[in-house]
Amino acid sequence: MNNSIGTRIMYFIVLTGLIVFFGYTGAFFSALMGGITFYTPLIVIVAILLIILIFLKLFTSIQRKILKITSLSFAGLVIVSIIANWGYNAYIDSLKMTERGVDLYDYQPFEEGTNIANLESEASLSIDEELPTLDGATALYPVYAAFVHGVYPDKEYDPHSFQDSEVVSTQTDVAYDRLIDGEVDIIFVAGPSMGQEGQAERAGVELELTPIGREAFVFFVNASNPVDELSIEEIQKIYSKEITNWSEVGGEDEEIRAFQRPEDSGSQTALETLMENHSLMQPPTEDVVGGMGGIISETADYRNYSNSIGFSFRYFSTEMVQNGDIKHLEIEGIYPDKESIRNNEYPIASEFYAVTAGTDNPHVDDFIDWILSDEGQQLVEKSGYVPVN
């Protein structure tokens, strides 16, 4: 072996070692950062091809011009691949809908410009100390924030500050957890799920439910969907996967994408109750939407698909989250509005509750009695819900 060949071999070993080292390091960190489906294999391919090009340069008689064209072509393909991947991901991200939640600060008591309802005169009840601690569903925050505005002292009640505020909103499932654990005095929610009833029983806690208003459980579809109404039986069959295509209920020939909420959320419990003797299907993970605002936005436009169906409570989906890309369905030929709920015409309307679990706060009973009084029920009405009295 002459010195020229030996030198080339040494160069090849050193350069190959450097490429392998930096290629392995780059692939490792790319995989950690979530690039395993594109950038990690790209780094491996680039490393291998660089080694091949170095081998051709050092140990073959390939023409310099051909080697240069090959190298430039390879580099161009890499650049085009990166740009194409970036463009594809940007396109997909543009079609994804982020969860359109609700800014609860818009309904915070005693804040300037708040959207909550007010009484025309001073409330007959005033609680100035030992304030009952409150929690509840996002959809009901406007109404119990209005109760606070009428009865509690004027100060800041941050809806998201567990440590500092007597009045917060954590969503139904967490609110039940906190009530059962004795962290709050009253929660404002839909009725408990079987799991929440079992949780209370295991904790030795008795849930006391006081109906304070009525609300409609509603279903909605993308605004471009030609279906305007469904029967309860059709909804049951959609969510038990007995009906899987919109053409079976008068729509287009498209597979139905039926979104659900997490277990123990108020609206998911309402769906489970509605299913009666039908088995609720197990949805794919991507079809379970965390926030109630999210199920509206996903139904409105999930990657430009118009085949979705979702559910919520009427006030939340019509007032708190206003989305022109969905339409509410008539159920059994009845559209969900305040009058159809009040007249018991809309078939899926139910009470929502002030729920307690054995609190020793001295003002809780008086507060709930006031909520059921003309003043409290007036605030239920003004907040956009239907009173029980």
GUDO-570118 format. One record per residue (C-alpha): chain; y, z, x; residue number from 1. Coordinates in Angstrom, 3 decimals. Example, Ala and Ser with C-alpha at 12.3 -4.5 7.8 and 13.67 -1.06 7.14 Angstrom:
unit|yy|zz|xx|pos
A|-4.500|7.800|12.300|1
A|-1.060|7.140|13.670|2
END
This chain:
unit|yy|zz|xx|pos
A|0.000|0.000|0.000|1
A|3.277|-1.102|1.628|2
A|6.547|0.843|1.542|3
A|8.061|-1.435|-1.124|4
A|5.209|-0.779|-3.555|5
A|5.187|2.914|-2.704|6
A|8.910|3.157|-3.357|7
A|8.537|1.404|-6.679|8
A|5.730|3.734|-7.685|9
A|7.869|6.736|-6.740|10
A|10.803|5.367|-8.779|11
A|8.477|4.715|-11.718|12
A|7.031|8.246|-11.629|13
A|10.441|9.892|-11.326|14
A|12.082|7.765|-14.051|15
A|9.083|8.135|-16.341|16
A|9.159|11.894|-15.841|17
A|12.841|12.049|-16.713|18
A|12.333|9.893|-19.813|19
A|9.382|12.004|-20.956|20
A|11.327|15.237|-20.378|21
A|14.487|14.167|-22.176|22
A|12.488|12.332|-24.859|23
A|10.365|15.404|-25.574|24
A|13.435|17.647|-25.658|25
A|15.301|15.270|-27.958|26
A|12.308|14.858|-30.283|27
A|11.787|18.624|-30.430|28
A|15.369|19.403|-31.392|29
A|15.497|16.442|-33.763|30
A|12.446|17.786|-35.598|31
A|14.019|21.246|-35.807|32
A|17.165|19.744|-37.330|33
A|15.277|17.871|-40.045|34
A|15.078|14.435|-38.405|35
A|11.305|14.337|-38.243|36
A|11.000|11.377|-40.618|37
A|13.382|9.084|-38.692|38
A|15.053|10.324|-35.515|39
A|12.012|12.048|-34.001|40
A|9.777|8.954|-34.165|41
A|12.723|6.788|-33.079|42
A|13.180|8.900|-29.940|43
A|9.463|8.583|-29.149|44
A|9.544|4.805|-29.620|45
A|12.688|4.446|-27.486|46
A|11.087|6.524|-24.713|47
A|7.915|4.425|-24.719|48
A|9.806|1.132|-24.685|49
A|12.071|2.332|-21.852|50
A|8.993|3.155|-19.798|51
A|7.578|-0.319|-20.553|52
A|10.853|-1.994|-19.541|53
A|10.955|-0.011|-16.278|54
A|7.355|-0.998|-15.551|55
A|8.155|-4.663|-16.194|56
A|11.196|-4.449|-13.935|57
A|9.376|-2.759|-11.043|58
A|5.907|-4.295|-11.106|59
A|6.115|-7.774|-12.648|60
A|7.875|-10.998|-11.801|61
A|9.529|-11.284|-15.210|62
A|12.781|-13.183|-15.025|63
A|15.896|-11.066|-14.903|64
A|17.503|-13.031|-17.723|65
A|14.510|-12.520|-20.035|66
A|14.426|-8.823|-19.196|67
A|18.140|-8.518|-19.947|68
A|17.799|-10.336|-23.301|69
A|14.804|-8.172|-24.196|70
A|16.696|-4.974|-23.312|71
A|19.798|-5.997|-25.276|72
A|17.684|-7.027|-28.264|73
A|15.876|-3.703|-28.186|74
A|19.161|-1.780|-27.951|75
A|20.564|-3.810|-30.855|76
A|17.534|-3.026|-33.026|77
A|17.920|0.679|-32.296|78
A|21.612|0.607|-33.234|79
A|20.940|-1.400|-36.411|80
A|18.142|1.032|-37.387|81
A|20.432|4.043|-36.942|82
A|23.235|2.426|-38.961|83
A|20.801|1.366|-41.711|84
A|19.336|4.862|-41.923|85
A|22.796|6.414|-42.064|86
A|23.852|3.982|-44.792|87
A|20.708|4.639|-46.843|88
A|21.157|8.411|-46.663|89
A|24.834|8.079|-47.565|90
A|23.862|5.990|-50.600|91
A|21.244|8.511|-51.742|92
A|23.672|11.390|-51.275|93
A|26.262|9.552|-53.348|94
A|23.772|9.365|-56.213|95
A|22.785|13.022|-56.071|96
A|24.680|15.249|-58.459|97
A|25.617|18.673|-57.196|98
A|25.254|21.487|-59.687|99
A|28.291|21.649|-61.901|100
A|28.491|25.331|-62.475|101
A|31.304|27.192|-64.165|102
A|34.200|28.943|-62.492|103
A|33.934|32.354|-64.127|104
A|37.347|33.242|-62.766|105
A|38.733|30.995|-65.525|106
A|37.563|33.679|-67.986|107
A|38.346|36.804|-65.944|108
A|40.035|39.549|-68.003|109
A|43.705|40.407|-67.431|110
A|44.295|37.436|-65.122|111
A|47.215|35.092|-65.648|112
A|46.154|31.909|-67.424|113
A|42.732|33.266|-68.392|114
A|40.858|31.275|-71.048|115
A|39.396|34.245|-72.900|116
A|40.136|35.048|-76.528|117
A|42.649|37.711|-77.533|118
A|43.138|39.924|-80.563|119
A|46.415|39.532|-82.422|120
A|47.048|43.272|-82.225|121
A|45.914|46.170|-80.062|122
A|42.236|47.076|-80.376|123
A|41.302|50.193|-82.314|124
A|39.069|51.323|-79.421|125
A|40.258|52.088|-75.903|126
A|38.052|53.148|-72.989|127
A|40.003|54.410|-70.005|128
A|37.394|56.176|-67.881|129
A|33.635|56.183|-67.317|130
A|33.666|52.481|-68.128|131
A|30.286|51.067|-69.194|132
A|29.076|48.669|-66.511|133
A|28.368|45.197|-67.895|134
A|26.373|42.156|-66.793|135
A|25.009|39.120|-68.559|136
A|24.342|35.425|-68.895|137
A|26.836|32.895|-67.603|138
A|27.047|31.324|-71.057|139
A|28.085|34.636|-72.603|140
A|30.567|35.796|-69.975|141
A|33.591|34.492|-71.963|142
A|32.757|36.654|-74.954|143
A|32.029|39.939|-73.191|144
A|34.994|39.346|-70.893|145
A|37.066|39.127|-74.102|146
A|35.648|42.507|-75.206|147
A|36.719|43.968|-71.863|148
A|40.180|42.444|-72.194|149
A|40.545|44.151|-75.545|150
A|39.174|47.610|-74.734|151
A|39.106|48.300|-70.986|152
A|42.086|49.286|-68.802|153
A|44.131|46.520|-67.181|154
A|42.795|46.013|-63.647|155
A|40.758|43.513|-61.670|156
A|37.174|42.830|-62.796|157
A|35.712|40.349|-60.331|158
A|32.762|38.611|-62.073|159
A|30.919|38.161|-58.767|160
A|31.516|41.533|-57.075|161
A|28.563|43.848|-57.767|162
A|29.930|46.652|-55.630|163
A|33.516|46.830|-56.852|164
A|33.561|45.538|-60.433|165
A|32.280|47.140|-63.625|166
A|32.021|43.694|-65.249|167
A|30.020|40.894|-63.580|168
A|27.826|37.935|-64.501|169
A|24.594|37.371|-62.571|170
A|22.665|35.173|-65.070|171
A|20.007|36.357|-67.493|172
A|17.060|37.041|-65.186|173
A|19.018|39.138|-62.687|174
A|20.880|40.921|-65.485|175
A|17.573|42.076|-66.995|176
A|16.405|43.220|-63.543|177
A|19.572|45.239|-63.048|178
A|19.375|46.789|-66.533|179
A|15.740|47.813|-66.084|180
A|16.572|49.260|-62.654|181
A|19.401|51.313|-64.183|182
A|22.194|49.527|-62.304|183
A|24.165|48.560|-65.443|184
A|24.698|50.034|-68.911|185
A|24.805|46.915|-71.118|186
A|23.834|43.288|-70.618|187
A|24.828|40.389|-72.875|188
A|21.963|37.922|-73.029|189
A|19.419|36.075|-75.121|190
A|16.257|37.958|-76.027|191
A|13.864|38.921|-73.223|192
A|10.923|36.825|-72.105|193
A|7.389|38.196|-72.232|194
A|7.648|38.794|-68.495|195
A|10.831|40.821|-68.905|196
A|9.292|42.855|-71.737|197
A|6.321|43.591|-69.484|198
A|8.626|44.504|-66.614|199
A|10.467|47.013|-68.815|200
A|7.213|48.501|-70.063|201
A|5.894|48.961|-66.519|202
A|9.148|50.677|-65.567|203
A|8.899|53.011|-68.549|204
A|12.084|51.558|-70.025|205
A|12.691|50.707|-73.681|206
A|14.954|47.737|-74.287|207
A|17.248|48.140|-77.287|208
A|18.591|44.829|-78.588|209
A|21.687|44.742|-80.789|210
A|22.500|41.281|-82.232|211
A|26.221|40.560|-81.768|212
A|26.443|36.808|-82.407|213
A|24.563|33.599|-83.038|214
A|24.261|30.488|-80.907|215
A|22.435|27.156|-80.999|216
A|19.788|26.121|-78.493|217
A|20.584|22.461|-77.836|218
A|19.007|19.432|-76.207|219
A|20.908|16.600|-74.579|220
A|20.251|13.260|-72.936|221
A|22.170|10.789|-70.827|222
A|24.985|9.213|-72.855|223
A|23.442|5.745|-72.418|224
A|20.126|6.805|-73.986|225
A|19.830|5.161|-77.451|226
A|17.928|8.164|-78.859|227
A|20.254|10.255|-81.055|228
A|17.870|12.742|-82.644|229
A|14.493|14.366|-82.221|230
A|12.328|16.573|-84.365|231
A|11.121|19.964|-83.165|232
A|7.605|18.564|-83.024|233
A|8.752|15.691|-80.811|234
A|10.468|18.141|-78.444|235
A|7.305|20.230|-78.328|236
A|5.256|17.143|-77.503|237
A|7.726|16.014|-74.824|238
A|7.588|19.373|-73.096|239
A|3.805|19.595|-73.431|240
A|3.513|16.046|-72.029|241
A|1.926|14.655|-75.179|242
A|4.908|12.282|-75.407|243
A|5.797|10.801|-72.017|244
A|7.823|7.655|-72.806|245
A|11.126|7.278|-74.675|246
A|9.685|4.305|-76.579|247
A|7.457|6.767|-78.471|248
A|10.563|8.336|-80.071|249
A|12.642|5.210|-80.649|250
A|14.104|4.738|-77.177|251
A|13.667|2.344|-74.267|252
A|10.406|1.813|-72.424|253
A|11.138|4.500|-69.811|254
A|9.188|7.510|-68.652|255
A|10.742|10.771|-69.869|256
A|12.029|13.093|-67.166|257
A|12.134|16.529|-68.831|258
A|14.130|19.083|-66.847|259
A|13.426|22.799|-67.102|260
A|15.022|26.044|-65.898|261
A|13.485|28.810|-63.783|262
A|11.188|31.298|-65.487|263
A|12.958|34.252|-67.179|264
A|16.283|32.422|-67.485|265
A|17.671|32.673|-71.015|266
A|17.401|28.994|-71.878|267
A|13.881|28.705|-70.397|268
A|12.796|31.657|-72.546|269
A|14.279|29.867|-75.576|270
A|12.231|26.768|-74.718|271
A|9.054|28.826|-74.335|272
A|9.687|30.379|-77.766|273
A|10.257|26.954|-79.297|274
A|6.944|25.618|-77.955|275
A|4.939|27.870|-80.325|276
A|1.305|26.680|-80.097|277
A|2.028|23.862|-77.626|278
A|1.346|24.456|-73.938|279
A|4.502|24.059|-71.870|280
A|3.843|21.606|-69.064|281
A|4.144|22.658|-65.427|282
A|7.062|20.599|-64.104|283
A|7.425|19.169|-60.598|284
A|9.524|21.428|-58.383|285
A|12.393|18.930|-58.330|286
A|12.564|19.046|-62.157|287
A|13.320|22.794|-62.240|288
A|17.100|23.257|-62.049|289
A|18.481|26.599|-60.904|290
A|21.851|26.843|-62.639|291
A|22.545|25.977|-66.262|292
A|25.410|23.779|-65.130|293
A|22.953|21.960|-62.906|294
A|20.636|20.942|-65.721|295
A|23.607|19.281|-67.427|296
A|24.698|17.351|-64.357|297
A|21.141|16.293|-63.506|298
A|20.606|14.987|-67.041|299
A|23.963|13.229|-66.959|300
A|23.125|11.297|-63.818|301
A|20.080|12.046|-61.691|302
A|20.244|9.307|-59.039|303
A|21.466|6.931|-61.743|304
A|18.382|7.505|-63.917|305
A|19.128|7.633|-67.650|306
A|15.688|8.826|-68.747|307
A|16.314|12.566|-68.518|308
A|16.399|15.291|-71.157|309
A|17.737|18.799|-70.682|310
A|18.612|21.893|-72.700|311
A|21.167|24.667|-72.810|312
A|23.181|26.720|-75.287|313
A|25.823|24.947|-77.350|314
A|28.959|26.730|-76.177|315
A|28.025|26.426|-72.521|316
A|27.345|22.690|-72.670|317
A|30.262|21.806|-74.967|318
A|33.054|24.106|-73.784|319
A|32.286|25.747|-70.434|320
A|30.878|22.561|-68.881|321
A|32.421|19.467|-70.434|322
A|30.501|16.394|-69.330|323
A|31.095|13.060|-71.024|324
A|27.934|11.618|-69.486|325
A|25.626|13.556|-71.814|326
A|25.230|13.580|-75.579|327
A|23.775|16.329|-77.715|328
A|20.859|15.409|-79.921|329
A|20.545|16.075|-83.609|330
A|17.470|18.188|-84.283|331
A|15.703|17.469|-87.574|332
A|18.766|15.377|-88.457|333
A|21.254|18.273|-87.961|334
A|23.919|18.200|-85.252|335
A|24.537|21.525|-83.458|336
A|28.028|22.830|-84.250|337
A|29.497|26.113|-85.437|338
A|29.222|25.237|-89.118|339
A|25.576|24.168|-88.955|340
A|24.807|27.420|-87.114|341
A|26.819|29.515|-89.571|342
A|25.126|27.863|-92.568|343
A|21.661|28.218|-91.018|344
A|21.215|24.436|-91.186|345
A|20.660|23.816|-87.497|346
A|16.993|24.707|-86.962|347
A|17.133|26.197|-83.451|348
A|19.805|28.878|-83.723|349
A|19.228|32.492|-82.801|350
A|21.018|35.739|-82.077|351
A|22.287|36.836|-78.711|352
A|22.365|40.518|-77.893|353
A|23.981|43.497|-76.306|354
A|20.946|45.050|-74.614|355
A|20.695|48.625|-73.387|356
A|17.905|50.616|-71.781|357
A|18.584|54.311|-72.234|358
A|21.978|54.614|-70.583|359
A|23.693|58.009|-70.558|360
A|27.206|56.545|-70.490|361
A|29.126|58.358|-73.264|362
A|31.057|55.265|-74.408|363
A|28.241|52.732|-74.848|364
A|27.481|53.467|-78.508|365
A|31.152|53.393|-79.506|366
A|31.656|50.170|-77.557|367
A|28.741|48.420|-79.280|368
A|29.889|49.701|-82.690|369
A|33.320|48.215|-81.965|370
A|31.746|44.884|-80.968|371
A|30.086|44.802|-84.406|372
A|33.360|45.699|-86.141|373
A|35.786|43.144|-87.562|374
A|37.756|43.166|-84.306|375
A|34.753|42.591|-82.077|376
A|33.325|39.902|-84.336|377
A|36.730|38.229|-84.458|378
A|36.530|37.897|-80.670|379
A|33.027|36.436|-80.979|380
A|34.442|33.823|-83.362|381
A|37.536|33.113|-81.263|382
A|35.434|32.789|-78.129|383
A|33.590|29.873|-79.725|384
A|30.409|31.545|-80.924|385
A|29.217|32.423|-84.419|386
A|29.538|36.088|-85.526|387
A|26.586|37.964|-86.966|388
A|28.779|39.716|-89.538|389
END
